[in-house]
């Protein structure tokens, strides 16, 4: 349980993770603001912002693929860290139907990300 409650803080402009990295954690924004961006034509394009109580980085934990986007703190930000171990433990104890839906969700999200990049 304590692994779910691990926290990290980032200053404005700090990179939390970079597109293409292997994922070992997901994050819930406790306070602050995070920009999600993607490289397109050698330029970084902001796709979304994640506010307090929002989650990011979870798709890479669902399908064990590299990060689709980069995440950067826009302002001083505190996040709750969800480790791969805790995520997988919770997922394995869930209904198989829910696990299947999450895998489909991850595949659809990656497809949309590829389309946005082109």
C-alpha positions in Angstrom: 0.0 0.0 0.0 2.8 2.5 0.8 4.1 2.1 -2.8 0.9 3.7 -4.1 1.4 6.6 -1.8 5.0 7.4 -2.8 5.3 11.0 -4.0 7.6 13.0 -6.2 7.9 16.7 -6.7 8.9 18.5 -9.9 9.6 22.1 -10.5 8.2 24.1 -13.4 9.9 22.9 -16.6 11.1 19.6 -15.2 10.8 16.6 -17.5 9.0 13.7 -15.8 9.5 11.3 -18.6 10.4 11.3 -22.3 8.6 9.8 -25.2 10.1 6.4 -26.1 11.3 5.5 -22.6 10.4 2.2 -21.0 7.8 2.7 -18.3 8.1 1.5 -14.7 5.5 3.8 -13.1 2.3 5.8 -13.7 1.5 9.1 -12.0 -1.6 10.8 -10.4 -1.3 14.5 -10.1 -1.8 15.5 -6.5 -1.3 19.2 -7.2 0.2 21.2 -10.1 -0.1 20.8 -13.8 1.6 18.5 -16.3 1.9 18.9 -20.1 1.8 15.8 -22.3 3.6 16.3 -25.6 4.8 14.4 -28.7 7.6 14.9 -31.2 6.2 15.8 -34.6 8.5 16.9 -37.5 11.4 17.6 -35.1 9.1 19.8 -33.0 7.5 19.1 -29.7 3.7 19.5 -29.8 1.6 19.8 -26.7 -1.3 17.4 -26.8 -2.9 17.7 -23.4 -2.6 19.0 -19.8 -3.2 16.9 -16.7 -4.5 18.7 -13.6 -4.9 17.5 -10.0 -6.5 14.1 -9.7 -5.6 13.3 -13.3 -3.5 10.2 -14.2 -0.8 9.9 -16.9 1.7 7.3 -17.9 -0.8 4.5 -17.4 -1.0 3.1 -20.9 2.6 2.0 -20.9 2.0 0.0 -17.8 -1.1 -1.6 -19.4 0.7 -2.9 -22.5 4.4 -2.8 -21.4 5.4 -0.7 -24.5 7.5 2.5 -24.5 6.1 5.8 -23.5 3.9 7.4 -26.3 4.4 11.0 -25.1 6.7 13.1 -22.9 5.5 14.6 -19.7 6.7 17.9 -18.3 5.7 19.9 -15.2 4.3 23.2 -16.2 4.3 24.5 -12.6 5.6 23.1 -9.3 3.9 19.7 -9.2 3.5 16.8 -6.8 2.6 13.4 -8.1 1.6 10.1 -6.5 3.7 7.3 -8.0 2.0 4.1 -9.0 4.7 1.4 -9.5 4.4 -1.4 -12.1 4.3 -3.9 -9.3 1.3 -2.3 -7.6 -0.4 -1.7 -11.0 0.0 -5.3 -12.1 -1.1 -6.6 -8.7 -4.3 -4.6 -8.8 -4.9 -5.5 -12.5 -4.4 -9.2 -11.9 -7.0 -9.2 -9.1 -9.6 -7.5 -11.4 -12.2 -9.2 -13.5 -10.7 -10.7 -16.8 -13.3 -8.7 -18.8 -11.9 -5.5 -17.3 -8.3 -6.5 -18.1 -9.4 -7.2 -21.7 -11.1 -3.8 -22.0 -7.9 -2.1 -20.7 -5.8 -3.9 -23.3 -8.2 -2.7 -26.0 -8.1 0.8 -24.6 -4.3 0.8 -24.7 -4.2 -0.5 -28.3 -6.7 2.2 -29.4 -4.8 4.9 -27.6 -1.6 3.9 -29.3 -3.3 3.9 -32.7 -4.6 7.4 -32.1 -1.2 8.5 -31.0 0.4 7.2 -34.2 -2.2 9.0 -36.2 -1.6 12.2 -34.4 2.1 11.9 -35.0 1.6 11.7 -38.8 
